[in-house]
């Protein structure tokens, strides 16, 4: 039989444990993004709202200067969740390619979201009609806070049969900085994902922009993929929310991935993935790109481990890992 003293101690310890559990459960989910006006910022704010509306998960969006900062912060646990292209996630996890060569072993994929459709754009009255015309022109480069963006620009140049040696590279810190340089007239072309607020702002600021199509010929696509191995090419049609897409265009694309820190509790990750998979229509109302999300593609094989919580959700829904 327990003594009154032991019973009291047990009660106190139990109360403390319950208090800690409640406190942990109430911890806001820290979602990292890139600066306001970018694709990743729009993704983060859209998902944060859906998480609260559907699952009452308090998610706080924390913009960073770029994915080169965001990804290591998720790996270290300073942030819980983030988003980037599948190539950058692979490179960051393994410490190769576009990363700083230090493996981020605590990253875990949770879902493939949708294709990021992107391209180079010029002023609508520019004599530049195709990317091959960029020879000798001023092109934003470096992207010191978003190293993967440099690789994307190199890939788009490769598709046109060019390298950075064929253009005048102008160092910028980020995608938004590159667009600001374009509006200010310091570069002749800019690079961004289509349909984003920053693109609409540039369109208004310079009196109209025009995206440059990529070359869909097999050899040109192979050149694109030699630099950006997860890229592919798809058709994009004009739409009111796509300034700069003035006619049907073939544009480069790669998939956007959601990832978390490995130590995030499995049940919480499972709840997050459920919202992503089952609230697509609500997500698409706020951000049309989510219309392209397909549950059967969310669990794609990308050579980065998935979080146990995500695997549990996909298993329960009968979704097998896609190649």
C-alpha positions as a printed NumPy array, in Angstrom:
array([[  0.   ,   0.   ,   0.   ],
       [  1.338,   3.406,  -0.976],
       [  2.207,   5.893,   1.712],
       [  0.406,   9.268,   1.607],
       [  3.752,  10.899,   0.819],
       [  4.344,   8.657,  -2.228],
       [  0.795,   9.192,  -3.413],
       [  1.274,  12.959,  -3.183],
       [  4.565,  12.783,  -5.132],
       [  2.956,  10.635,  -7.813],
       [  0.088,  13.077,  -8.127],
       [  2.438,  16.023,  -8.444],
       [  4.58 ,  14.255, -11.06 ],
       [  1.46 ,  13.279, -12.985],
       [  0.198,  16.838, -12.943],
       [  3.537,  18.109, -14.212],
       [  3.562,  15.571, -17.047],
       [  0.044,  16.521, -18.062],
       [  1.03 ,  20.195, -17.965],
       [  4.089,  19.546, -20.159],
       [  2.001,  17.485, -22.587],
       [ -0.614,  20.226, -22.916],
       [  2.084,  22.869, -23.347],
       [  3.817,  20.849, -26.081],
       [  0.522,  20.229, -27.86 ],
       [ -0.154,  23.968, -27.821],
       [  3.222,  24.859, -29.339],
       [  2.632,  26.725, -32.626],
       [  3.858,  25.01 , -35.769],
       [  6.738,  27.127, -37.073],
       [  6.504,  27.322, -40.86 ],
       [  9.495,  28.79 , -42.667],
       [  9.131,  30.571, -46.019],
       [ 11.072,  32.794, -48.358],
       [ 10.338,  36.57 , -48.53 ],
       [  6.86 ,  37.998, -49.063],
       [  5.807,  37.985, -52.714],
       [  7.506,  34.673, -53.504],
       [  5.936,  31.309, -54.331],
       [  7.136,  29.698, -51.092],
       [  5.701,  32.533, -48.995],
       [  2.325,  32.111, -50.702],
       [  2.465,  28.35 , -50.115],
       [  3.29 ,  28.813, -46.438],
       [  0.561,  31.341, -45.697],
       [ -2.035,  29.318, -47.603],
       [ -1.203,  26.108, -45.749],
       [ -1.024,  27.855, -42.366],
       [ -4.607,  29.095, -42.775],
       [ -5.847,  25.685, -43.935],
       [ -4.174,  23.946, -40.985],
       [ -6.003,  26.18 , -38.539],
       [ -9.346,  26.127, -40.345],
       [ -9.4  ,  22.353, -40.807],
       [ -7.375,  20.958, -37.89 ],
       [ -7.104,  23.885, -35.441],
       [ -3.309,  23.684, -35.743],
       [ -1.841,  27.054, -34.78 ],
       [  0.756,  27.633, -37.505],
       [  3.028,  30.683, -37.525],
       [  4.694,  31.752, -40.769],
       [  8.276,  32.99 , -40.449],
       [  9.758,  34.469, -43.646],
       [ 13.502,  34.051, -44.164],
       [ 15.845,  35.578, -46.73 ],
       [ 15.767,  32.437, -48.881],
       [ 15.749,  28.662, -49.048],
       [ 19.504,  28.545, -48.388],
       [ 18.62 ,  29.853, -44.909],
       [ 15.225,  28.182, -44.54 ],
       [ 16.305,  24.578, -45.181],
       [ 19.101,  24.457, -42.543],
       [ 16.744,  26.069, -40.005],
       [ 14.27 ,  23.213, -40.45 ],
       [ 17.123,  20.717, -40.22 ],
       [ 18.297,  22.224, -36.916],
       [ 14.791,  22.378, -35.457],
       [ 14.627,  26.185, -35.341],
       [ 11.7  ,  25.819, -37.747],
       [  9.324,  22.86 , -37.998],
       [  8.313,  22.917, -41.643],
       [  9.337,  24.389, -44.972],
       [  9.014,  24.103, -48.747],
       [ 11.425,  23.95 , -51.683],
       [ 11.937,  22.22 , -54.998],
       [ 12.606,  18.49 , -55.035],
       [ 16.14 ,  19.039, -56.366],
       [ 17.03 ,  21.385, -53.519],
       [ 15.545,  19.002, -50.951],
       [ 17.58 ,  16.093, -52.367],
       [ 20.784,  18.145, -52.536],
       [ 20.3  ,  19.555, -49.018],
       [ 19.607,  16.172, -47.437],
       [ 22.621,  14.521, -49.085],
       [ 24.959,  17.547, -48.979],
       [ 25.58 ,  17.681, -52.733],
       [ 24.896,  19.891, -55.746],
       [ 23.144,  23.165, -54.947],
       [ 23.65 ,  22.802, -51.173],
       [ 26.595,  24.048, -49.105],
       [ 27.847,  20.43 , -49.116],
       [ 26.834,  19.797, -45.494],
       [ 24.223,  17.013, -45.257],
       [ 20.961,  17.999, -43.568],
       [ 20.187,  14.563, -42.166],
       [ 17.226,  15.697, -40.031],
       [ 15.069,  16.693, -43.002],
       [ 12.065,  14.512, -43.791],
       [  9.779,  14.848, -46.799],
       [  6.043,  14.83 , -46.132],
       [  4.462,  15.556, -49.534],
       [  4.956,  16.588, -53.133],
       [  2.624,  19.55 , -53.62 ],
       [  2.423,  20.754, -57.232],
       [  4.589,  21.765, -60.189],
       [  6.408,  25.078, -59.92 ],
       [  6.12 ,  26.621, -63.387],
       [  8.804,  29.195, -63.942],
       [ 10.716,  31.109, -66.564],
       [ 12.688,  34.107, -67.689],
       [ 10.708,  37.222, -68.565],
       [ 11.433,  40.49 , -70.354],
       [  9.615,  43.748, -70.975],
       [  6.834,  43.253, -73.482],
       [  8.478,  45.694, -75.92 ],
       [ 11.903,  44.055, -75.599],
       [ 13.585,  42.853, -78.823],
       [ 14.465,  39.632, -76.936],
       [ 12.084,  37.033, -78.356],
       [ 13.68 ,  33.823, -77.068],
       [ 16.233,  32.801, -74.443],
       [ 18.874,  32.321, -77.148],
       [ 18.689,  36.102, -77.704],
       [ 20.123,  36.666, -74.201],
       [ 23.679,  36.322, -75.484],
       [ 25.567,  39.387, -74.247],
       [ 22.603,  40.6  , -72.184],
       [ 22.53 ,  41.409, -68.433],
       [ 21.119,  38.443, -66.504],
       [ 20.531,  38.223, -62.711],
       [ 22.845,  35.648, -61.199],
       [ 24.437,  34.544, -57.947],
       [ 21.291,  34.549, -55.809],
       [ 23.425,  34.532, -52.675],
       [ 20.457,  33.732, -50.393],
       [ 18.83 ,  31.256, -52.797],
       [ 21.638,  29.223, -54.321],
       [ 19.288,  26.835, -56.122],
       [ 17.936,  29.746, -58.197],
       [ 21.345,  30.115, -59.829],
       [ 21.13 ,  26.484, -60.923],
       [ 17.67 ,  27.115, -62.387],
       [ 18.909,  30.086, -64.415],
       [ 21.862,  28.013, -65.638],
       [ 19.418,  25.289, -66.687],
       [ 17.242,  27.741, -68.631],
       [ 20.322,  29.097, -70.386],
       [ 21.443,  25.536, -71.191],
       [ 18.055,  24.837, -72.775],
       [ 18.796,  27.725, -75.153],
       [ 22.322,  26.493, -75.88 ],
       [ 23.956,  29.146, -73.684],
       [ 26.093,  29.24 , -70.544],
       [ 26.783,  31.992, -68.034],
       [ 29.895,  32.835, -70.071],
       [ 27.615,  33.939, -72.914],
       [ 25.781,  36.58 , -70.832],
       [ 26.638,  39.432, -68.478],
       [ 25.885,  38.047, -64.988],
       [ 24.671,  40.608, -62.448],
       [ 24.875,  39.409, -58.843],
       [ 21.614,  39.599, -56.849],
       [ 20.784,  38.248, -53.408],
       [ 17.41 ,  36.661, -54.103],
       [ 14.627,  36.168, -56.603],
       [ 12.84 ,  39.307, -55.43 ],
       [ 16.094,  41.273, -55.612],
       [ 16.493,  40.083, -59.195],
       [ 13.016,  41.343, -60.113],
       [ 13.743,  44.681, -58.408],
       [ 16.914,  44.95 , -60.518],
       [ 14.816,  44.247, -63.634],
       [ 12.273,  46.952, -62.772],
       [ 15.106,  49.397, -62.07 ],
       [ 16.673,  48.624, -65.45 ],
       [ 19.858,  47.049, -64.089],
       [ 19.226,  43.741, -65.88 ],
       [ 17.52 ,  42.91 , -69.171],
       [ 15.622,  39.857, -67.962],
       [ 14.268,  38.438, -64.696],
       [ 13.411,  34.984, -63.413],
       [ 10.418,  33.982, -61.275],
       [  7.57 ,  31.495, -60.87 ],
       [  4.508,  32.441, -62.891],
       [  1.367,  33.725, -61.219],
       [  3.068,  35.295, -58.212],
       [  2.469,  38.732, -56.69 ],
       [  6.014,  39.868, -57.476],
       [  5.481,  39.089, -61.165],
       [  2.221,  41.048, -61.208],
       [  3.996,  43.992, -59.555],
       [  6.759,  43.902, -62.179],
       [  4.178,  43.683, -64.958],
       [  2.482,  46.832, -63.663],
       [  5.741,  48.669, -62.988],
       [  7.218,  48.35 , -66.48 ],
       [  4.049,  48.481, -68.557],
       [  3.865,  44.766, -69.326],
       [  6.133,  41.727, -69.297],
       [  6.472,  38.633, -71.452],
       [  7.736,  35.182, -70.426],
       [ 10.168,  33.427, -72.77 ],
       [  9.224,  29.911, -73.835],
       [ 11.671,  27.056, -73.372],
       [ 12.687,  24.807, -76.248],
       [ 10.717,  21.521, -76.026],
       [ 12.985,  19.65 , -78.472],
       [ 14.368,  16.452, -76.876],
       [ 18.003,  17.602, -77.075],
       [ 17.152,  20.974, -75.502],
       [ 15.142,  19.324, -72.699],
       [ 18.066,  16.959, -72.083],
       [ 20.362,  19.991, -71.76 ],
       [ 17.924,  21.511, -69.242],
       [ 17.872,  18.296, -67.207],
       [ 21.646,  17.906, -67.194],
       [ 21.73 ,  21.035, -65.046],
       [ 18.395,  20.657, -63.235],
       [ 17.753,  16.928, -63.115],
       [ 14.213,  17.078, -61.692],
       [ 12.959,  19.588, -64.291],
       [ 10.48 ,  18.825, -67.042],
       [  8.594,  20.878, -69.645],
       [  4.866,  21.512, -69.884],
       [  2.383,  23.774, -71.64 ],
       [  0.949,  26.808, -69.867],
       [ -2.058,  28.669, -71.278],
       [ -2.892,  32.35 , -70.706],
       [ -5.081,  33.131, -67.693],
       [ -6.109,  36.305, -65.861],
       [ -3.856,  35.4  , -62.906],
       [ -0.797,  34.744, -65.095],
       [  0.667,  38.084, -66.194],
       [  3.351,  37.654, -68.808],
       [  1.792,  34.519, -70.298],
       [  0.394,  36.156, -73.412],
       [ -0.009,  33.018, -75.515],
       [  0.285,  29.259, -74.951],
       [  3.865,  28.63 , -73.84 ],
       [  6.09 ,  25.694, -73.099],
       [  7.701,  26.442, -69.724],
       [ 10.088,  24.591, -67.447],
       [  8.679,  23.07 , -64.261],
       [  9.793,  21.148, -61.197],
       [  7.841,  19.815, -58.238],
       [  7.503,  21.738, -54.977],
       [  7.959,  19.603, -51.853],
       [  6.901,  20.06 , -48.232],
       [  9.311,  18.86 , -45.558],
       [  9.664,  18.896, -41.78 ],
       [ 12.198,  18.252, -39.057],
       [ 12.54 ,  14.54 , -38.263],
       [ 11.682,  15.115, -34.586],
       [  8.249,  16.591, -35.237],
       [  5.724,  14.194, -33.595],
       [  4.263,  11.629, -35.983],
       [  0.65 ,  12.386, -35.086],
       [  1.17 ,  16.062, -35.819],
       [  2.752,  15.292, -39.179],
       [ -0.069,  12.913, -39.982],
       [ -2.593,  15.683, -39.256],
       [ -0.677,  18.101, -41.493],
       [ -0.583,  15.632, -44.4  ],
       [ -4.303,  14.926, -43.981],
       [ -5.071,  18.614, -44.451],
       [ -2.813,  18.825, -47.514],
       [ -4.395,  15.759, -49.115],
       [ -8.037,  16.318, -48.193],
       [ -8.402,  20.108, -48.283],
       [ -7.094,  20.68 , -51.799],
       [-10.17 ,  22.641, -52.896],
       [ -9.889,  25.032, -49.952],
       [ -6.155,  25.46 , -50.613],
       [ -6.838,  26.114, -54.312],
       [ -9.328,  28.874, -53.515],
       [ -6.51 ,  30.833, -51.891],
       [ -3.749,  29.706, -54.285],
       [ -4.779,  28.272, -57.686],
       [ -1.528,  26.301, -58.046],
       [ -2.957,  23.768, -55.571],
       [ -5.474,  22.688, -58.24 ],
       [ -2.585,  20.77 , -59.782],
       [ -1.946,  18.738, -56.618],
       [ -2.767,  15.03 , -56.957],
       [ -2.992,  12.772, -53.857],
       [ -1.491,   9.848, -55.78 ],
       [  1.569,  11.999, -56.58 ],
       [  2.082,  13.356, -53.064],
       [  4.071,  10.276, -52.026],
       [  6.607,  10.265, -54.861],
       [ 10.013,   8.605, -54.683],
       [ 12.548,  11.453, -54.409],
       [ 15.464,   9.713, -52.639],
       [ 14.799,  11.618, -49.415],
       [ 13.155,   9.705, -46.535],
       [  9.566,  10.499, -45.654],
       [  8.512,  11.231, -42.088],
       [  6.861,   8.299, -40.28 ],
       [  3.72 ,  10.373, -39.769],
       [  3.382,  10.996, -43.499],
       [  4.02 ,   7.328, -44.299],
       [  1.295,   6.326, -41.826],
       [ -1.242,   8.615, -43.516],
       [ -0.426,   7.387, -47.029],
       [ -0.509,   3.751, -45.9  ],
       [ -3.939,   4.199, -44.299],
       [ -5.255,   5.818, -47.486],
       [ -3.868,   3.03 , -49.657],
       [ -1.479,   5.394, -51.473],
       [  1.661,   3.617, -52.65 ],
       [  4.937,   5.397, -53.255],
       [  5.06 ,   6.607, -56.86 ],
       [  8.145,   6.752, -59.014]])
